[in-house]
Amino acid sequence: MYIPRSILVLLLIVYLLFLLSADWINQASGAWYRPFMVGFLVVLIASWSHREQDSDEF
């Protein structure tokens, strides 16, 4: 089964971000937009890695 490179990169980043920053995101004294910043970074990195694929590649 073929898994696109952009999906693999997205999964790797989500896994690493969750492990490294779960406590930082869930702090009660933190800013309300912290989880949204992390999600935005994940979307940006996934779109950047998907951009480099050829249009014929699935």
Buried (B, 14 or more C-beta within 10 A) or exposed (E): EEEEEBEEBBEEBBEEBEEEEEEEBEEEEEEEEBEEEBEEEBEEBBEEBBEEEEEEEE
